[in-house]
Structures are given as structure tokens and as C-alpha cells.
Amino acid sequence: MRTKLPEEIKVKPKLAEIINHMEVGDQVRFEAKKHGALTAARSAVSRANSRLGATEYRVFSNDNGVTYMVTREAPIH
């Protein structure tokens, strides 16, 4: 058995982790085939907004979910 380094284990980052690490002003384009379905993004955005108690994250798609954008904006007070 060969001993591996952690960098050798290919792990796809979870969509929710990417969303949680976005900073205010970020806009990220995702591809459903690579990153997960639009429904998964909507769930992650909903959980993040709920945790913050404000609507900072938004998700939208112009091509029926083949690709989608997640944005994070400063909350309006």
C-alpha cells in the first residue's frame, strides 16, 4: 500500500462551502454539471441567508439551471 499526501486526494469542494466563503461584492458563476444542481444552490443560499438573518445571497439562472450565478451583496438596512 502506498502512502499518499493529502493533496493527492481529489475532493470536489461542496457548493455550500464555496457560497459560505464568498465575500460581499462577489459574484460566482457555477456550472450545474460540475458544481451541483440549481436546486442545491438555492438551498445553500437559503441556509446562508437564514444564518445571517438578512438577504445577502441571491441565485439566478438565465438558461434553466445549466449555469447559474450566486451573488453576495451588503444587506440593506
N, C-alpha and C positions, 0 to 999 in steps of 0.2 A: 504494500500500500504506500502510495506517495503522499507526502505531507505537502499541503498547499498553503499558500498565503491568502489572507482574507481578500485581497484584490483579485485573486483568480476565480473567486466565486461570483458569477454574473447574477446580479439581483436587479430586477426591474423595480425602480422606485414606485412606491404607491402613489396614486393620484392625490389622495388626501394629504400625504406628506409634502408633496410639491405645493399644493394650494396653501397649506399652513405656513410654508416658508416664504410665501410671496410678501413683498413689501408694498406699502401704499404707493400707488402710481404704476405698479407692474401690470402688464398685460401679457398673458401667455397663450400661445396657440398650441392646441393639442390635436392629435390625430387619434380618432377612436380606435383604429386598428392597432396602434402602438401603445396608447396610454389608458384605454378603457372607454366604455360607452358614455354617451352624453348623460344618461340617467345616473351613472356613478358620479360624474362631475356635479350634477345638480344636488345629489345627496351630500357630497363633501362640502359644497358651498353652503348648503342649508345648515349643516352642523357647525361650520366655521362661523357663520353669521349668528347662529344661536348662542354659541360660546361667547362671542364678543358683545352680544346684546344690541347689535346695530347691523344695518345692511351695508357692509363694506365690500363684499364679494358679489360679483354678478357673472352669470354664464350665459352665452348666447351662441347660436349657430346660424349660418346663412345657407347651409347645404344639408339640412335634415340630419345633422349629427355626425356626418362623415368627419368633419373638423369642427372644433368649437374654440371659443375664446373665453378665458376667465380673466376678469379684471378685478383689481382691488383699489378702491377709492377711499379717500378720507370720509368718515361719516359726517353727515350734515346735522348740525345741532340747531 
